[in-house]
Amino acid sequence: MPYKILLMGASYGSLLASKLLFGGHSIHLVCLPAEADLINAEGFKVRLPVRGRKDPVLLESRKLPGKVTAGPATGVNPGDYDLVGLCMQEPQYRSPGVRELLDAVGKSRVPCMSIMNMPPLSYIKRIPGLDYKALEAAYTDARVWDNVDPNKCTLNSPDPQAIRPPDGKANELLVTLPTNFKCARFVEDKDTAILRQLEKDVEAARFDAPEGKIELPVKLKVYDSIFVPLAKWAMLLAGNYRCITRDGMRTAQEAVHSNLEEARSVYNFVFDLCVKLGANPSDLVPFEKYAAAAQSLTRPASAARALQNGAPNIERADKLVQLIGRQKGMTNPAVDAIVALVDSRLEANRKKAAA
């Protein structure tokens, strides 16, 4: 049965959408007016590398079995949908229109799946034994999550990496690391059943290439453990946030491999913290596997680019991990240094914006 799916955010969201469209589902993307006009007129395009193939495949939404539309955050009734995907960066959820839509999503009790690097506060509340109030400082505005019930919220680890091509249009996406989306189950079986069906649809998808029907990378994998998506945390702190330097930025490849031992120390600290929270080590990704993947990450992470461009707020998974660590009696000097550096860069950006 085709589902109606609402995805808030068309940039990274179009990668997930490109996979779900193979199952014949209807997807509505919430995005900026110029993006919406382009998507409604032309659809969207995702270039996806396939192992053993010289050229990437081009997924064009209009040629896939499902249907895609796009529009603004206003005038959307979440109750019309079977599933909502949160695909924007965390600071965007407090912006006018988006904030009200997220509130309506929470009140509608439609199951809500995040593919944000920064887990919604509602999802963190599914991890037992934490002082959730003390973690609010890591969020741009913790209040936007008040009406999103943890029982209706799950996290889908955004492991695949994708960028807007520098010379491309706003409806184009280039996948740079075609790994899998890894999603935790919902609390309720009927909500999880939607994820299981989407998982099957993505697994069954085949692309009509000149050489015949081929299997595509970037699967959707659903797990019973709520800790599997937290595997991304170690990657974020050892790579993404270490792209940020005092006066600029560097690539994720440089962040990891210019000081491999520090990267390993940060990574293993976060890994150990996740195990202390309740993760099985097999839920997580070993450092060696991440370090090998980081060799291909030849651009600075989005957090570093946003800071460089003067952003007054970015996602603070670094601070969230630090605060959770402190609650568990765990600290790491390199993590503390990352948080302090991001704090100072954000303060400088805010002062500049206010001047």
Residue frames as qw, qx, qy, qz and C-alpha x, y, z in Angstrom:
[[0.000, 0.888, 0.460, 0.000, 0.00, 0.00, 0.00],
 [0.404, 0.471, -0.049, 0.782, 1.50, 3.36, -1.00],
 [0.376, -0.619, -0.443, 0.529, 1.99, 5.79, 1.89],
 [0.148, 0.902, 0.104, 0.393, 1.65, 9.56, 2.01],
 [0.716, -0.299, -0.193, 0.600, 4.88, 10.94, 3.42],
 [0.026, 0.988, 0.034, 0.146, 5.65, 14.52, 4.47],
 [0.764, -0.044, -0.111, 0.633, 9.36, 15.44, 4.42],
 [0.130, -0.983, -0.067, 0.113, 10.32, 18.72, 6.08],
 [0.278, -0.716, 0.491, 0.411, 13.42, 19.80, 4.14],
 [0.828, 0.538, 0.075, -0.138, 14.14, 19.25, 0.45],
 [0.189, 0.779, -0.596, -0.046, 17.94, 19.41, 0.37],
 [0.086, -0.303, 0.942, -0.116, 19.03, 16.24, 2.16],
 [0.621, 0.198, 0.564, -0.507, 15.40, 15.13, 2.17],
 [0.691, 0.522, -0.233, -0.442, 15.46, 14.60, -1.59],
 [0.207, 0.406, -0.890, -0.019, 18.01, 11.79, -1.14],
 [0.309, 0.078, 0.864, -0.389, 15.64, 9.88, 1.15],
 [0.608, 0.474, 0.208, -0.602, 12.73, 10.79, -1.14],
 [0.457, 0.520, -0.601, -0.400, 14.56, 9.42, -4.20],
 [0.064, 0.161, -0.981, 0.092, 14.75, 6.02, -2.48],
 [0.352, 0.268, 0.722, -0.531, 11.16, 6.00, -1.21],
 [0.522, 0.461, -0.133, -0.705, 9.70, 6.97, -4.59],
 [0.243, 0.243, -0.896, -0.280, 10.71, 3.53, -5.93],
 [0.075, 0.205, 0.931, -0.291, 7.96, 2.09, -3.71],
 [0.070, -0.516, -0.659, -0.542, 5.28, 4.19, -5.40],
 [0.272, -0.622, -0.548, 0.489, 4.72, 6.42, -2.37],
 [0.136, 0.853, 0.241, 0.442, 3.50, 10.04, -2.52],
 [0.576, -0.307, -0.254, 0.714, 5.93, 12.52, -1.03],
 [0.055, 0.941, 0.188, 0.275, 5.41, 16.19, -0.22],
 [0.626, 0.014, -0.221, 0.747, 8.57, 18.23, 0.44],
 [0.186, -0.950, -0.224, 0.111, 8.42, 21.32, 2.65],
 [0.639, -0.046, 0.126, 0.757, 10.98, 23.85, 1.44],
 [0.058, -0.502, -0.002, 0.863, 11.65, 27.43, 0.37],
 [0.574, 0.641, 0.263, -0.436, 9.42, 28.91, -2.37],
 [0.337, 0.692, -0.518, -0.373, 12.13, 28.97, -5.07],
 [0.125, -0.245, 0.961, 0.031, 13.00, 25.31, -4.38],
 [0.496, 0.338, 0.718, -0.352, 9.32, 24.33, -4.36],
 [0.534, 0.690, -0.037, -0.487, 8.67, 26.05, -7.70],
 [0.222, 0.572, -0.745, -0.263, 11.64, 24.26, -9.26],
 [0.224, -0.070, 0.965, -0.119, 10.66, 20.85, -7.88],
 [0.539, 0.475, 0.546, -0.431, 7.02, 21.25, -8.92],
 [0.503, 0.720, -0.206, -0.432, 8.12, 22.29, -12.42],
 [0.496, 0.580, -0.637, -0.103, 10.99, 19.84, -13.01],
 [0.943, -0.257, -0.208, 0.038, 11.09, 17.34, -10.12],
 [0.315, -0.830, 0.458, 0.048, 14.49, 16.74, -8.54],
 [0.809, 0.435, -0.389, 0.072, 17.66, 14.89, -9.59],
 [0.633, -0.655, 0.412, -0.019, 20.04, 12.81, -7.46],
 [0.624, 0.554, -0.551, 0.015, 23.38, 11.54, -8.77],
 [0.811, -0.453, 0.319, -0.188, 24.35, 8.33, -7.02],
 [0.204, 0.583, -0.778, -0.111, 27.71, 6.51, -7.37],
 [0.965, -0.059, 0.073, -0.246, 27.43, 2.73, -7.85],
 [0.494, -0.552, 0.646, 0.186, 30.35, 0.41, -7.08],
 [0.582, 0.039, 0.737, 0.341, 31.95, -1.06, -10.20],
 [0.407, 0.761, 0.465, 0.200, 30.38, 1.56, -12.45],
 [0.468, 0.141, 0.049, 0.871, 32.40, 4.42, -13.95],
 [0.130, -0.351, -0.118, -0.920, 29.58, 6.97, -14.00],
 [0.224, 0.138, 0.696, -0.668, 27.01, 7.64, -11.28],
 [0.048, 0.514, 0.808, 0.284, 23.36, 6.85, -12.00],
 [0.128, -0.108, 0.026, -0.986, 20.97, 9.77, -12.31],
 [0.021, -0.487, -0.855, 0.177, 17.74, 9.37, -10.37],
 [0.139, -0.170, -0.189, -0.957, 15.07, 11.72, -11.69],
 [0.297, 0.159, 0.698, -0.632, 12.00, 11.96, -9.48],
 [0.600, 0.360, -0.030, -0.714, 9.66, 12.30, -12.45],
 [0.594, 0.312, -0.684, -0.285, 10.82, 8.95, -13.85],
 [0.046, 0.112, -0.919, 0.374, 10.30, 7.05, -10.58],
 [0.236, -0.408, -0.853, -0.225, 7.05, 5.23, -9.66],
 [0.209, -0.619, -0.580, 0.486, 6.00, 7.55, -6.80],
 [0.150, 0.814, 0.310, 0.469, 4.82, 11.14, -6.94],
 [0.464, -0.297, -0.298, 0.779, 6.52, 14.21, -5.48],
 [0.026, 0.874, 0.279, 0.397, 5.16, 17.70, -4.76],
 [0.491, -0.086, -0.334, 0.800, 6.66, 20.61, -2.85],
 [0.142, -0.810, -0.305, -0.481, 5.49, 23.70, -1.03],
 [0.003, 0.578, -0.415, 0.703, 5.93, 26.01, 1.98],
 [0.159, -0.043, -0.865, 0.474, 5.49, 25.10, 5.66],
 [0.374, 0.165, 0.333, -0.849, 2.16, 26.93, 5.80],
 [0.701, 0.220, -0.158, -0.660, -1.12, 25.32, 4.84],
 [0.468, 0.203, -0.858, -0.060, 0.04, 21.74, 5.51],
 [0.770, -0.375, 0.146, -0.495, -2.17, 19.36, 7.52],
 [0.005, -0.455, 0.887, -0.074, 0.09, 16.66, 9.04],
 [0.625, 0.060, 0.654, -0.421, -2.97, 14.50, 9.69],
 [0.756, 0.527, -0.111, -0.373, -3.19, 13.88, 5.92],
 [0.441, 0.591, -0.675, 0.017, 0.07, 11.86, 6.06],
 [0.941, -0.207, -0.267, -0.027, 1.14, 8.42, 7.29],
 [0.777, -0.273, -0.073, 0.562, 4.69, 9.45, 8.20],
 [0.090, 0.992, -0.075, 0.047, 6.61, 12.72, 8.70],
 [0.824, 0.063, -0.085, 0.557, 10.34, 12.99, 8.04],
 [0.221, -0.950, 0.034, 0.216, 12.42, 15.71, 9.72],
 [0.815, 0.275, 0.168, 0.481, 15.15, 16.55, 7.19],
 [0.135, 0.908, -0.084, 0.388, 16.11, 20.13, 8.09],
 [0.463, 0.215, -0.564, 0.649, 18.95, 21.16, 10.39],
 [0.363, -0.504, -0.695, 0.362, 17.95, 21.59, 14.02],
 [0.099, -0.317, -0.193, 0.923, 18.11, 25.44, 14.21],
 [0.170, -0.118, -0.519, -0.829, 15.57, 25.70, 11.35],
 [0.293, -0.462, -0.834, -0.081, 12.74, 24.22, 13.42],
 [0.162, -0.594, -0.466, 0.635, 12.29, 27.46, 15.33],
 [0.052, -0.065, 0.325, 0.942, 11.84, 29.57, 12.19],
 [0.487, 0.279, 0.269, -0.783, 8.39, 31.06, 11.51],
 [0.747, 0.290, -0.324, -0.504, 6.06, 28.62, 9.77],
 [0.582, 0.228, -0.776, 0.088, 8.31, 25.63, 10.39],
 [0.049, -0.148, 0.730, -0.665, 7.87, 25.95, 14.14],
 [0.621, 0.078, 0.234, -0.744, 4.08, 25.94, 13.82],
 [0.778, 0.237, -0.474, -0.338, 4.15, 22.99, 11.43],
 [0.377, 0.219, -0.845, 0.311, 6.35, 20.94, 13.79],
 [0.299, -0.048, 0.594, -0.746, 3.92, 21.73, 16.62],
 [0.752, 0.178, -0.049, -0.632, 1.02, 20.56, 14.45],
 [0.629, 0.278, -0.723, -0.063, 2.97, 17.38, 13.59],
 [0.086, 0.157, -0.830, 0.529, 3.39, 16.65, 17.30],
 [0.480, 0.088, 0.426, -0.762, -0.28, 17.25, 18.07],
 [0.724, 0.253, -0.354, -0.535, -1.40, 15.13, 15.10],
 [0.695, -0.335, 0.625, -0.122, 0.43, 12.09, 16.57],
 [0.840, 0.515, -0.161, -0.055, 1.56, 11.05, 13.09],
 [0.859, -0.310, 0.140, 0.383, 4.79, 9.01, 13.49],
 [0.157, 0.969, -0.188, -0.030, 7.80, 11.26, 13.05],
 [0.909, -0.033, 0.106, 0.402, 11.21, 10.10, 11.75],
 [0.073, -0.939, 0.222, 0.254, 14.23, 12.40, 12.05],
 [0.866, 0.259, 0.041, 0.426, 17.22, 12.26, 9.68],
 [0.021, -0.953, 0.193, -0.232, 18.93, 15.14, 11.48],
 [0.548, 0.340, -0.593, 0.482, 22.51, 14.90, 12.77],
 [0.126, -0.225, 0.547, -0.796, 21.15, 16.44, 15.98],
 [0.209, -0.349, -0.912, -0.059, 18.58, 14.05, 17.46],
 [0.357, -0.619, -0.221, -0.663, 15.27, 15.71, 18.41],
 [0.193, -0.365, 0.637, -0.651, 14.97, 16.19, 22.16],
 [0.836, -0.063, 0.087, -0.538, 11.90, 13.95, 21.95],
 [0.869, 0.237, -0.435, 0.012, 14.10, 11.08, 20.74],
 [0.232, 0.442, -0.669, 0.551, 16.69, 11.65, 23.48],
 [0.549, -0.295, 0.397, -0.674, 13.84, 11.11, 25.95],
 [0.943, 0.053, -0.225, -0.239, 13.66, 7.50, 24.71],
 [0.576, 0.320, -0.624, 0.420, 17.11, 6.94, 26.25],
 [0.654, -0.677, -0.328, -0.078, 16.52, 6.05, 29.91],
 [0.746, -0.429, -0.188, 0.474, 18.37, 7.50, 32.88],
 [0.406, 0.254, 0.055, 0.876, 19.20, 11.03, 31.69],
 [0.039, -0.646, -0.371, 0.666, 18.40, 14.47, 33.10],
 [0.432, 0.555, 0.544, 0.458, 16.66, 15.73, 29.95],
 [0.064, -0.977, -0.194, 0.064, 16.16, 19.27, 31.29],
 [0.452, -0.703, 0.319, 0.447, 19.93, 19.66, 31.66],
 [0.555, 0.066, 0.618, 0.553, 20.40, 18.74, 27.98],
 [0.311, 0.848, 0.427, -0.037, 18.19, 21.56, 26.67],
 [0.174, -0.829, 0.224, 0.482, 21.22, 23.91, 26.53],
 [0.425, -0.165, 0.707, 0.541, 22.44, 21.98, 23.47],
 [0.319, 0.582, 0.704, 0.251, 19.33, 22.94, 21.47],
 [0.127, 0.281, 0.188, 0.932, 18.70, 26.20, 19.62],
 [0.477, -0.228, 0.143, -0.837, 15.19, 26.24, 21.10],
 [0.006, 0.017, -0.987, 0.158, 14.25, 23.17, 23.13],
 [0.429, 0.284, 0.488, -0.705, 10.63, 24.30, 23.38],
 [0.533, 0.324, -0.424, -0.657, 9.85, 23.42, 19.74],
 [0.387, 0.101, -0.913, -0.085, 9.95, 19.72, 20.75],
 [0.316, -0.110, 0.619, -0.711, 7.49, 20.05, 23.64],
 [0.741, 0.194, 0.232, -0.599, 4.53, 18.58, 21.75],
 [0.658, 0.378, -0.617, -0.207, 6.43, 15.84, 19.88],
 [0.851, -0.387, 0.241, -0.260, 5.75, 12.68, 21.90],
 [0.147, -0.558, 0.809, 0.116, 8.84, 10.43, 22.32],
 [0.617, 0.125, 0.767, -0.121, 6.53, 7.46, 21.64],
 [0.634, 0.702, 0.312, -0.094, 5.87, 8.92, 18.18],
 [0.197, 0.907, -0.354, -0.117, 9.43, 9.94, 17.37],
 [0.922, -0.119, 0.227, 0.289, 12.35, 7.95, 15.98],
 [0.079, -0.822, 0.408, 0.389, 15.83, 8.64, 14.65],
 [0.887, 0.401, 0.170, 0.152, 17.24, 7.59, 11.28],
 [0.526, -0.577, 0.268, 0.564, 21.02, 8.04, 11.22],
 [0.523, 0.833, -0.008, -0.180, 21.95, 10.27, 8.26],
 [0.696, -0.374, 0.458, 0.408, 25.07, 8.29, 7.33],
 [0.621, 0.482, 0.399, 0.473, 24.93, 8.85, 3.54],
 [0.230, -0.564, 0.029, 0.792, 26.76, 12.05, 2.58],
 [0.416, 0.620, 0.543, 0.385, 25.39, 14.34, -0.13],
 [0.195, -0.448, -0.017, 0.872, 25.97, 17.89, -1.36],
 [0.473, 0.820, 0.223, -0.233, 24.42, 20.40, -3.68],
 [0.730, 0.216, 0.237, 0.603, 26.76, 20.41, -6.71],
 [0.252, -0.498, -0.041, 0.829, 28.55, 23.80, -6.78],
 [0.088, 0.163, -0.453, -0.872, 27.43, 24.41, -10.37],
 [0.084, -0.356, -0.909, -0.200, 24.01, 22.74, -9.94],
 [0.338, -0.473, -0.226, -0.782, 20.50, 23.99, -9.36],
 [0.375, -0.332, 0.535, -0.680, 18.52, 23.92, -6.10],
 [0.898, 0.002, 0.129, -0.421, 16.76, 20.70, -7.15],
 [0.781, 0.398, -0.473, 0.086, 20.00, 18.73, -7.71],
 [0.652, -0.641, 0.385, -0.126, 21.92, 16.57, -5.25],
 [0.615, 0.497, -0.608, 0.067, 25.21, 14.68, -5.54],
 [0.883, -0.463, 0.049, -0.065, 25.82, 11.71, -3.23],
 [0.233, 0.763, -0.581, 0.162, 29.46, 11.62, -2.09],
 [0.046, -0.270, 0.924, -0.268, 29.28, 8.65, 0.32],
 [0.659, -0.110, -0.410, -0.621, 26.54, 6.10, -0.52],
 [0.082, 0.066, -0.916, 0.387, 26.16, 4.38, 2.85],
 [0.294, -0.471, -0.800, -0.230, 22.88, 3.27, 4.46],
 [0.399, -0.500, 0.113, -0.760, 20.23, 5.08, 6.46],
 [0.405, -0.079, -0.871, 0.266, 19.99, 3.27, 9.82],
 [0.420, -0.449, -0.080, -0.784, 16.68, 3.76, 11.59],
 [0.076, -0.024, 0.861, -0.503, 15.55, 2.74, 15.08],
 [0.183, -0.475, -0.825, -0.246, 12.09, 1.23, 15.40],
 [0.343, -0.517, -0.005, -0.784, 9.21, 3.26, 16.81],
 [0.301, -0.179, 0.745, -0.568, 7.80, 2.40, 20.23],
 [0.717, 0.238, 0.404, -0.516, 4.53, 1.19, 18.66],
 [0.542, 0.014, 0.787, 0.295, 4.42, -1.82, 16.32],
 [0.487, 0.724, 0.489, 0.012, 1.94, -0.22, 13.91],
 [0.106, 0.947, -0.194, -0.231, 4.30, 2.73, 13.37],
 [0.379, -0.505, 0.716, 0.297, 7.30, 0.43, 12.99],
 [0.663, 0.337, 0.662, 0.091, 5.36, -1.56, 10.36],
 [0.410, 0.902, 0.050, -0.124, 5.51, 1.53, 8.09],
 [0.113, -0.791, 0.571, 0.191, 9.31, 1.59, 8.40],
 [0.587, -0.136, 0.788, 0.127, 9.55, -2.15, 7.69],
 [0.644, 0.616, 0.453, 0.005, 7.51, -1.71, 4.50],
 [0.243, 0.942, -0.201, -0.119, 9.68, 1.20, 3.35],
 [0.395, -0.574, 0.697, 0.169, 12.78, -0.89, 4.11],
 [0.671, 0.189, 0.707, 0.121, 11.46, -3.67, 1.82],
 [0.505, 0.832, 0.223, -0.061, 10.58, -1.20, -0.94],
 [0.029, 0.892, -0.423, -0.158, 14.06, 0.35, -0.92],
 [0.526, -0.344, 0.765, 0.143, 15.69, -3.11, -0.86],
 [0.659, 0.385, 0.643, 0.070, 13.62, -4.24, -3.87],
 [0.311, 0.876, -0.021, -0.368, 14.35, -1.12, -5.96],
 [0.689, 0.010, 0.484, 0.539, 16.18, -1.68, -9.25],
 [0.128, 0.752, -0.115, -0.636, 17.35, 0.98, -11.70],
 [0.796, 0.513, 0.306, 0.098, 17.02, 0.63, -15.46],
 [0.226, -0.709, 0.438, 0.504, 20.61, 1.23, -16.60],
 [0.555, 0.570, -0.444, -0.413, 21.85, 0.66, -20.18],
 [0.217, 0.334, -0.917, 0.019, 23.43, -2.61, -19.01],
 [0.506, -0.332, -0.781, -0.156, 20.13, -3.80, -17.46],
 [0.539, -0.756, -0.154, -0.338, 18.42, -3.52, -14.08],
 [0.502, 0.285, -0.578, 0.577, 20.93, -2.78, -11.31],
 [0.552, -0.652, -0.471, 0.220, 20.75, -2.68, -7.53],
 [0.130, 0.798, -0.088, 0.582, 21.38, 0.70, -5.94],
 [0.430, -0.041, -0.607, 0.667, 23.29, 1.65, -2.79],
 [0.194, -0.165, 0.284, -0.924, 21.83, 3.72, 0.09],
 [0.427, -0.361, -0.811, -0.173, 19.39, 1.32, 1.71],
 [0.455, -0.534, 0.189, -0.687, 17.02, 1.96, 4.60],
 [0.523, -0.009, -0.827, 0.208, 17.78, -0.44, 7.46],
 [0.550, -0.600, -0.018, -0.582, 15.43, -0.71, 10.47],
 [0.414, 0.185, -0.784, 0.424, 16.76, -1.85, 13.86],
 [0.579, -0.622, -0.522, -0.078, 15.12, -2.80, 17.15],
 [0.571, -0.361, -0.286, 0.680, 17.86, -1.04, 19.17],
 [0.045, 0.976, 0.213, -0.022, 17.33, 2.67, 19.85],
 [0.452, -0.730, 0.285, 0.427, 21.12, 3.05, 20.01],
 [0.718, 0.238, 0.460, 0.465, 22.02, 2.10, 16.41],
 [0.323, 0.856, 0.200, 0.350, 21.46, 5.65, 15.03],
 [0.387, -0.904, 0.145, 0.107, 23.75, 7.03, 17.76],
 [0.820, -0.015, 0.274, 0.502, 26.68, 5.48, 15.85],
 [0.392, 0.762, 0.173, 0.485, 26.73, 8.80, 13.96],
 [0.370, -0.929, 0.009, 0.003, 27.73, 10.72, 17.12],
 [0.710, -0.433, 0.317, 0.456, 31.30, 9.40, 17.16],
 [0.571, 0.391, 0.414, 0.591, 31.67, 10.28, 13.47],
 [0.028, 0.929, 0.224, 0.294, 30.35, 13.79, 14.02],
 [0.454, -0.875, 0.136, 0.096, 32.72, 14.56, 16.87],
 [0.708, -0.305, 0.423, 0.476, 35.82, 12.89, 15.42],
 [0.465, 0.275, 0.529, 0.655, 35.24, 14.29, 11.92],
 [0.095, 0.787, 0.459, 0.402, 32.54, 16.91, 11.29],
 [0.321, -0.940, -0.109, 0.024, 33.14, 19.17, 14.29],
 [0.628, -0.493, 0.283, 0.532, 36.91, 18.82, 13.99],
 [0.496, 0.535, 0.377, 0.570, 36.61, 20.41, 10.51],
 [0.121, -0.964, -0.138, -0.195, 36.12, 23.64, 12.47],
 [0.658, 0.033, -0.239, 0.713, 39.36, 25.50, 13.19],
 [0.250, -0.585, -0.334, 0.696, 39.99, 28.70, 15.12],
 [0.092, 0.565, -0.137, -0.809, 40.10, 30.87, 12.01],
 [0.458, 0.336, -0.521, -0.637, 38.53, 28.74, 9.28],
 [0.898, 0.012, 0.298, -0.322, 37.82, 25.16, 8.31],
 [0.008, -0.440, 0.852, 0.283, 39.36, 22.01, 6.85],
 [0.678, 0.043, -0.562, -0.472, 38.04, 18.91, 5.13],
 [0.865, -0.364, 0.164, -0.304, 36.72, 15.94, 7.10],
 [0.916, 0.235, -0.216, 0.243, 39.54, 13.87, 5.60],
 [0.323, 0.558, -0.406, 0.648, 42.10, 16.32, 7.04],
 [0.523, -0.580, 0.235, -0.579, 40.26, 16.52, 10.37],
 [0.964, -0.222, 0.081, -0.120, 40.56, 12.77, 10.85],
 [0.931, 0.180, -0.037, 0.317, 43.87, 11.91, 9.19],
 [0.274, 0.757, -0.298, 0.513, 46.04, 14.94, 10.08],
 [0.170, -0.436, 0.701, -0.539, 45.93, 13.78, 13.72],
 [0.651, -0.094, -0.686, -0.312, 44.69, 10.21, 13.66],
 [0.389, -0.120, -0.787, 0.463, 45.37, 9.56, 17.34],
 [0.178, 0.112, 0.354, -0.911, 43.31, 12.54, 18.52],
 [0.592, 0.021, -0.375, -0.713, 40.50, 11.54, 16.14],
 [0.593, -0.077, -0.801, -0.008, 40.66, 8.00, 17.53],
 [0.169, -0.092, -0.673, 0.714, 40.59, 9.30, 21.12],
 [0.390, 0.091, 0.103, -0.910, 37.48, 11.43, 20.47],
 [0.640, 0.035, -0.574, -0.509, 35.80, 8.64, 18.50],
 [0.521, -0.078, -0.830, 0.184, 36.43, 6.01, 21.17],
 [0.052, 0.062, 0.529, -0.845, 35.26, 8.36, 23.94],
 [0.560, 0.085, -0.064, -0.821, 31.89, 8.79, 22.19],
 [0.641, 0.056, -0.731, -0.226, 31.74, 5.06, 21.37],
 [0.326, -0.057, -0.815, 0.476, 32.29, 4.22, 25.06],
 [0.265, 0.072, 0.330, -0.903, 29.67, 6.77, 26.12],
 [0.660, 0.051, -0.364, -0.656, 27.07, 5.17, 23.82],
 [0.584, -0.019, -0.808, 0.074, 27.88, 1.75, 25.33],
 [0.096, -0.060, -0.662, 0.741, 27.45, 3.25, 28.82],
 [0.465, 0.061, 0.037, -0.882, 24.02, 4.55, 27.75],
 [0.749, 0.097, 0.548, -0.358, 23.01, 1.02, 26.79],
 [0.659, 0.583, -0.346, -0.325, 24.28, 0.41, 23.25],
 [0.928, -0.094, 0.308, 0.186, 25.71, -2.97, 22.35],
 [0.264, -0.580, 0.478, 0.605, 29.18, -2.45, 20.78],
 [0.369, 0.184, 0.795, 0.445, 27.82, -4.27, 17.71],
 [0.215, 0.845, 0.464, -0.156, 25.24, -1.44, 17.33],
 [0.060, -0.911, 0.159, 0.377, 28.12, 0.93, 16.60],
 [0.757, 0.624, -0.112, 0.159, 30.81, 1.37, 13.94],
 [0.774, -0.383, 0.036, 0.503, 34.48, 0.69, 14.79],
 [0.088, -0.844, 0.160, 0.504, 36.91, 3.59, 14.33],
 [0.377, -0.253, 0.693, 0.560, 38.92, 1.84, 11.59],
 [0.336, 0.525, 0.736, 0.264, 35.85, 1.54, 9.38],
 [0.059, 0.943, 0.262, -0.196, 35.00, 5.22, 9.87],
 [0.288, -0.698, 0.368, 0.542, 38.62, 6.35, 9.29],
 [0.412, 0.058, 0.746, 0.520, 38.67, 4.46, 5.98],
 [0.224, 0.753, 0.600, 0.150, 35.39, 6.11, 4.87],
 [0.149, -0.903, -0.076, 0.396, 36.73, 9.54, 5.94],
 [0.470, -0.231, 0.501, 0.689, 39.46, 9.25, 3.27],
 [0.232, 0.443, 0.652, 0.569, 36.77, 10.12, 0.70],
 [0.113, -0.878, -0.441, 0.145, 35.31, 13.10, 2.64],
 [0.544, 0.101, 0.129, 0.823, 37.11, 15.84, 0.76],
 [0.078, -0.665, -0.202, -0.715, 34.90, 18.75, 1.80],
 [0.041, -0.152, 0.593, -0.790, 34.46, 20.54, 5.13],
 [0.060, -0.448, -0.881, 0.137, 31.36, 19.41, 7.04],
 [0.055, -0.721, -0.462, -0.514, 28.17, 21.49, 6.83],
 [0.489, -0.796, -0.272, 0.232, 28.63, 22.74, 10.42],
 [0.530, -0.342, 0.165, 0.758, 32.05, 24.16, 9.52],
 [0.224, 0.360, 0.482, 0.767, 30.73, 25.75, 6.32],
 [0.237, -0.817, -0.477, -0.222, 27.80, 27.31, 8.20],
 [0.522, -0.703, -0.114, 0.469, 30.13, 28.82, 10.82],
 [0.465, -0.092, 0.332, 0.816, 32.41, 30.13, 8.10],
 [0.054, 0.506, 0.532, 0.677, 29.41, 31.77, 6.43],
 [0.085, -0.280, 0.243, -0.925, 28.50, 33.61, 9.64],
 [0.562, -0.436, -0.629, -0.314, 25.66, 31.40, 10.94],
 [0.283, -0.553, 0.392, -0.679, 24.50, 32.51, 14.43],
 [0.753, -0.213, 0.506, -0.361, 23.28, 28.95, 15.20],
 [0.499, 0.319, -0.761, -0.265, 24.34, 25.47, 14.09],
 [0.894, -0.266, -0.310, -0.187, 23.45, 21.96, 15.25],
 [0.131, -0.702, 0.593, -0.372, 25.23, 21.27, 18.54],
 [0.950, -0.087, -0.294, -0.063, 25.62, 17.50, 18.70],
 [0.505, 0.366, -0.527, 0.578, 29.08, 18.27, 20.13],
 [0.232, -0.386, 0.412, -0.792, 27.53, 20.00, 23.16],
 [0.851, -0.198, -0.099, -0.477, 24.83, 17.33, 23.51],
 [0.865, 0.095, -0.453, 0.192, 27.46, 14.58, 23.72],
 [0.262, 0.382, -0.514, 0.722, 29.54, 16.63, 26.18],
 [0.478, -0.359, 0.249, -0.762, 26.53, 17.21, 28.47],
 [0.935, -0.115, -0.204, -0.266, 25.44, 13.55, 28.34],
 [0.698, 0.265, -0.531, 0.401, 29.03, 12.51, 29.07],
 [0.027, -0.421, 0.479, -0.770, 29.16, 14.73, 32.15],
 [0.747, -0.292, 0.082, -0.592, 25.96, 13.13, 33.46],
 [0.981, -0.009, -0.192, -0.012, 27.68, 9.76, 33.16],
 [0.612, -0.706, 0.277, 0.222, 30.91, 10.97, 34.78],
 [0.766, 0.144, 0.377, 0.500, 32.84, 10.96, 31.49],
 [0.140, 0.930, -0.075, -0.333, 34.89, 13.80, 29.98],
 [0.795, 0.195, 0.268, 0.508, 37.41, 14.13, 27.18],
 [0.245, -0.620, 0.045, 0.743, 39.72, 17.18, 26.83],
 [0.154, -0.005, 0.609, 0.778, 39.53, 17.17, 23.01],
 [0.071, -0.630, -0.731, -0.253, 35.71, 17.13, 23.15],
 [0.251, -0.789, -0.327, 0.456, 35.73, 20.00, 25.67],
 [0.256, -0.391, 0.308, 0.829, 38.04, 21.91, 23.32],
 [0.090, 0.323, 0.728, 0.598, 35.69, 21.34, 20.36],
 [0.157, -0.772, -0.616, 0.017, 32.69, 22.65, 22.33],
 [0.299, -0.709, -0.091, 0.632, 34.62, 25.70, 23.54],
 [0.241, -0.148, 0.500, 0.818, 35.81, 26.46, 20.00],
 [0.002, -0.508, -0.726, -0.464, 32.31, 26.22, 18.52],
 [0.241, -0.797, -0.465, 0.302, 30.95, 28.38, 21.36],
 [0.279, -0.583, 0.106, 0.756, 33.53, 31.08, 20.62],
 [0.162, 0.068, 0.633, 0.754, 33.00, 30.98, 16.84],
 [0.083, -0.661, -0.711, -0.226, 29.22, 31.28, 17.29],
 [0.273, -0.773, -0.295, 0.490, 29.64, 34.17, 19.74],
 [0.248, -0.340, 0.339, 0.842, 31.83, 35.98, 17.20],
 [0.059, 0.323, 0.732, 0.597, 29.23, 35.42, 14.46],
 [0.174, -0.764, -0.620, 0.042, 26.41, 36.73, 16.66],
 [0.287, -0.667, -0.074, 0.683, 28.40, 39.84, 17.60],
 [0.201, -0.110, 0.527, 0.818, 29.16, 40.50, 13.96],
 [0.029, -0.514, -0.759, -0.399, 25.49, 40.07, 13.00],
 [0.249, -0.803, -0.483, 0.245, 24.41, 42.47, 15.77],
 [0.377, -0.382, 0.076, 0.840, 26.96, 45.14, 14.84]]
